[in-house]
Amino acid sequence: MESTIQWPGKSGSQYQYWIYPLDTTFKSAPGNYIYAKLTAAGWVPLYMGQTVDLAARLGNHEKESEARRNGATHIHAHTSGSEAQRLAEEKDLCARWKPMCNDQLVA
């Protein structure tokens, strides 16, 4: 399996993510992440988000059990600088993919 994936946003921008098993322990760093499942047709995003601390956020995420129930097999993540960049990326990706576990940003 490839170790990275390019997720395109609605804007046409491409975002590179590393692919990790669900049980991965992350280092403390700001970044964006995607709970995803691998299907015969390819990766399907179930939840997309951003955080100031990947370790704290993904260590006890309120959407993890919902993502698992919907077939999540991996977390795609990458570190990112400013909060404005992370929020813009999250909004762009949610607008394109409309992940089923996101309650906001998918209208």
C-alpha positions as a Markdown table, in Angstrom:
| # | Residue | x | y | z |
|---|---|---|---|---|
| 1 | Met | 0.0 | 0.0 | 0.0 |
| 2 | Glu | 1.2 | 3.5 | -0.7 |
| 3 | Ser | 2.3 | 5.6 | 2.3 |
| 4 | Thr | 0.9 | 8.9 | 1.0 |
| 5 | Ile | -2.2 | 10.1 | -0.8 |
| 6 | Gln | -3.2 | 13.3 | -2.5 |
| 7 | Trp | -6.6 | 14.5 | -1.5 |
| 8 | Pro | -8.1 | 17.1 | -3.9 |
| 9 | Gly | -10.2 | 19.9 | -2.5 |
| 10 | Lys | -13.2 | 21.6 | -4.2 |
| 11 | Ser | -10.9 | 24.5 | -5.1 |
| 12 | Gly | -8.6 | 22.1 | -7.1 |
| 13 | Ser | -5.8 | 22.3 | -4.6 |
| 14 | Gln | -4.1 | 19.0 | -3.7 |
| 15 | Tyr | -3.2 | 18.1 | -0.2 |
| 16 | Gln | -0.7 | 15.4 | 0.6 |
| 17 | Tyr | -1.4 | 13.1 | 3.6 |
| 18 | Trp | 0.5 | 10.2 | 5.2 |
| 19 | Ile | -1.5 | 7.0 | 5.7 |
| 20 | Tyr | -1.5 | 5.4 | 9.1 |
| 21 | Pro | -3.3 | 2.5 | 10.8 |
| 22 | Leu | -6.2 | 3.6 | 13.1 |
| 23 | Asp | -4.2 | 2.7 | 16.3 |
| 24 | Thr | -1.3 | 5.0 | 15.5 |
| 25 | Thr | 0.0 | 7.2 | 18.3 |
| 26 | Phe | 0.8 | 10.7 | 17.0 |
| 27 | Lys | 3.4 | 13.2 | 18.1 |
| 28 | Ser | 2.2 | 16.6 | 19.4 |
| 29 | Ala | 2.0 | 18.8 | 16.3 |
| 30 | Pro | -0.6 | 20.9 | 14.6 |
| 31 | Gly | -2.2 | 19.3 | 11.5 |
| 32 | Asn | -5.1 | 18.0 | 9.5 |
| 33 | Tyr | -6.4 | 14.5 | 9.6 |
| 34 | Ile | -8.9 | 12.2 | 7.8 |
| 35 | Tyr | -10.6 | 9.1 | 9.1 |
| 36 | Ala | -10.9 | 6.9 | 6.0 |
| 37 | Lys | -11.7 | 3.5 | 4.7 |
| 38 | Leu | -10.2 | 1.6 | 1.8 |
| 39 | Thr | -12.8 | 0.2 | -0.7 |
| 40 | Ala | -12.4 | -1.6 | -4.0 |
| 41 | Ala | -13.0 | 1.9 | -5.6 |
| 42 | Gly | -10.3 | 3.5 | -3.5 |
| 43 | Trp | -10.2 | 5.6 | -0.3 |
| 44 | Val | -13.4 | 7.1 | 1.1 |
| 45 | Pro | -13.1 | 9.9 | 3.7 |
| 46 | Leu | -15.5 | 9.5 | 6.7 |
| 47 | Tyr | -14.4 | 12.4 | 8.8 |
| 48 | Met | -12.1 | 15.4 | 8.1 |
| 49 | Gly | -10.7 | 17.7 | 10.7 |
| 50 | Gln | -7.8 | 19.9 | 11.9 |
| 51 | Thr | -6.2 | 20.4 | 15.3 |
| 52 | Val | -3.4 | 22.3 | 17.1 |
| 53 | Asp | -2.3 | 18.9 | 18.6 |
| 54 | Leu | -2.6 | 15.7 | 16.6 |
| 55 | Ala | -1.6 | 13.6 | 19.7 |
| 56 | Ala | -4.3 | 15.0 | 22.0 |
| 57 | Arg | -7.0 | 15.2 | 19.3 |
| 58 | Leu | -6.6 | 11.7 | 17.9 |
| 59 | Gly | -5.9 | 10.1 | 21.2 |
| 60 | Asn | -9.6 | 10.5 | 22.2 |
| 61 | His | -11.6 | 11.8 | 19.3 |
| 62 | Glu | -15.4 | 12.0 | 19.7 |
| 63 | Lys | -16.0 | 10.9 | 16.1 |
| 64 | Glu | -13.7 | 7.9 | 16.1 |
| 65 | Ser | -16.3 | 5.3 | 17.2 |
| 66 | Glu | -18.7 | 6.7 | 14.5 |
| 67 | Ala | -16.0 | 6.5 | 11.9 |
| 68 | Arg | -15.1 | 2.9 | 12.9 |
| 69 | Arg | -18.8 | 1.9 | 12.8 |
| 70 | Asn | -18.8 | 3.3 | 9.2 |
| 71 | Gly | -15.8 | 1.2 | 8.3 |
| 72 | Ala | -12.8 | 3.4 | 9.0 |
| 73 | Thr | -9.5 | 1.5 | 8.6 |
| 74 | His | -6.9 | 4.3 | 8.6 |
| 75 | Ile | -6.1 | 7.8 | 9.6 |
| 76 | His | -4.6 | 10.1 | 6.9 |
| 77 | Ala | -2.7 | 13.0 | 8.5 |
| 78 | His | -0.1 | 15.6 | 7.9 |
| 79 | Thr | 1.4 | 18.5 | 10.0 |
| 80 | Ser | 0.5 | 22.0 | 9.0 |
| 81 | Gly | 1.4 | 25.5 | 10.1 |
| 82 | Ser | -1.1 | 28.2 | 10.8 |
| 83 | Glu | -4.6 | 27.7 | 12.1 |
| 84 | Ala | -5.9 | 29.7 | 9.1 |
| 85 | Gln | -4.2 | 27.3 | 6.7 |
| 86 | Arg | -5.6 | 24.2 | 8.5 |
| 87 | Leu | -9.1 | 25.6 | 8.6 |
| 88 | Ala | -9.1 | 26.6 | 4.9 |
| 89 | Glu | -7.8 | 23.1 | 4.0 |
| 90 | Glu | -10.5 | 21.4 | 6.1 |
| 91 | Lys | -13.2 | 23.6 | 4.5 |
| 92 | Asp | -11.9 | 22.9 | 1.0 |
| 93 | Leu | -11.8 | 19.2 | 1.5 |
| 94 | Cys | -15.2 | 18.9 | 3.2 |
| 95 | Ala | -16.8 | 21.0 | 0.4 |
| 96 | Arg | -15.4 | 18.5 | -2.1 |
| 97 | Trp | -15.9 | 15.2 | -0.3 |
| 98 | Lys | -18.8 | 15.8 | 2.1 |
| 99 | Pro | -17.7 | 13.1 | 4.6 |
| 100 | Met | -20.6 | 11.3 | 6.3 |
| 101 | Cys | -19.4 | 11.8 | 9.9 |
| 102 | Asn | -18.8 | 15.6 | 9.6 |
| 103 | Asp | -21.7 | 17.5 | 11.0 |
| 104 | Gln | -20.3 | 20.9 | 9.9 |
| 105 | Leu | -18.7 | 22.3 | 6.8 |
| 106 | Val | -20.5 | 19.8 | 4.5 |
| 107 | Ala | -23.6 | 21.9 | 3.4 |
